[in-house]
Amino acid sequence: MAQTKFDRQVEETAESVAFGIGRFLAGRPMDGERKTDATFWRSGTRVLPKVEGRVSRSSYRAGWKRLTFRVSSLAALGAGGYQAGWVHQDATVATAQQIWANPEPALAALEQTGIAAASTAAVTTAAYFALTRKRRELMREWVLPLHEALALPLRLPEQTDPRRYLHIPQGFSEDDAVIRVDVPGRLDFSKDLVIDIITTKLALEGVTFSWHLAGRETYVTVKKTRKPPARAAFTEPKVRDIVAAAKESAPVIGIGSAGRIVTVDLDAESPHILVNASTGGGKSVTLRCIACQMLHHGSLVYVLDTKRISHPWAPGLPGVTYCRDIADIHDQLITLGQEGRHRTRVADDLGIDADPKDIGPRLLILLEEVNATMKMLARYWEKTRESGDPKVSPAIDALNEILYMGRQLRMHVLLVAQSATARALGGPEVREQFSTRILARYSVNAWRMLAPEVHPAPKSTKHHGRAQVVSGGSARETQILFFTETEARAWATTGTPAPPAAGAQPGPVQLHKPPADEDRPADPRNPAAASGELAADATAPPATPAPAPAVVDDDQAVGLREAAEHHLPGITLAALRFARANDPAFPTPAAKRGTEILYTVHDLKKWARNRPRAPTGTTDLD
């Protein structure tokens, strides 16, 4: 028998009712269309693709919330209908009869009730608008513009409610605020673009982004970075206590965010440190901070400074060798390479259980302006090398050897560069030896070159003494510890005295004072003139200079007058006497002839090449 039209309608109605009851009990939308990514236990955050039209708020609720609301509403309606239908049935009939007989009191009561209801509604509405004013302003001024900018990069449907995936608190610019943005799990968007949009549209500065992309919930959190202190001066008692308590192998670099101490252990973390900064970025301040702490603990420091005047606090300190002339820098690097090979043999003889201090004192090499120094070393070697010598400067080879084997030999390099390219350092493998890198006033290209593992790159700042210390795949914003030159000298000369170097003898400069029976020191206010005997020499007729010897022996000992006349052209006797009295780096006496103090020609020439002066002209004294 064929099914009639009525039977089909009954079956379709029964099927619709069954599906409706199922959707009702399952907490699903009653129309059967799933518009968001909400599940029974989890609320939705995004509209599903190809969904058109308006999406209600209830579509974002989890299924159990919809079911709870439906059951509660149905129970309340049922209970109210039952009570009204059975308990108050007789009273309702009697009341209706009274109202019909005398309607005026009922109308007055209804009028008062209407006025009260309208007043309550007006007060409730005003209170609602007053309490939600800031939230509505937040939505209008910040959330909706951010949603409009992110909808295209994240490929969100137009019907997406921004409140479902943009969790922005009202005080989002405060230090302890946390912003959360739910992102699609398909990850087919540019993280850099999303970061730029969030930072620009919310006008954020000094924030960090943390991506959580594993699993079902994918989102990014934005937190305000607690800035380091504006200044970290050594004169502050707390900072001085921190420096005094630091380990011998871990000098304090500065103070980071939330007052955390930023330090690098040269034995356990990074044997060498690279400082990359543009002009005025505080390179010399950073090196002074580290070097004076190392001297305080008895290390030997070698300053290789082609600029000649980068560290005026260091010359003459015990344990410091200061080389300004490129020839002396070349020879010093070769000597340090020999010291490294000597320490390798010593370590091999001592065995694996030996105390590292038995190898020798810790050596710190400050290599200033590597971009210019490497070129000068190469040009110097081209001029001085002979037939059969290698094309590469042995000084550069010695530096590379130290970089490759510095940790075990207690030899560390502090390298300074304005642009630490692989070509400037001698290759990318050389640059990789610097696992700790300090960057200040850097460009985007410099960050990508030196710290590509840290992404996104923090914004560079012109704040004096502020730098990023990159180590172990993370960057720490740091206020570099500031020592004045006087404080650096004072801290370097206290603590453990520097021992002599083992193996090769680089010969740190020693402090000394001229004997009391010698000529009185020159007037510091007039370096070109000296007192005492010099004044008498100025009025006397010029003496006939003695003929220069045919062969110059750099090991011979001469007095200052003979040195000025025959060995140090361009340097007067007055200048030599002034330097002897005021320059702590002046050579130590080699002998004495009567009352005249003698110095070796080699030491005088080396001092003349490395004395502080403008880095122009020639330094070839031979």
Beta strands, then each sheet from edge to edge (+ up, - down):
strand 1: 166-167
strand 2: 178-182
strand 3: 207-212
strand 4: 219-224
strand 5: 252-256
strand 6: 261-263
strand 7: 273-277
strand 8: 300-304
strand 9: 320-323
strand 10: 363-367
strand 11: 411-417
strand 12: 436-440
strand 13: 466-471
strand 14: 474-480
strand 15: 557-558
strand 16: 591-593
strand 17: 596-600
sheet 1: 1+ 2- 4+ 3-
sheet 2: 6+ 5- 14+ 13- 12+ 7+ 11+ 10+ 8+ 9+
sheet 3: 15+ 17- 16+
end
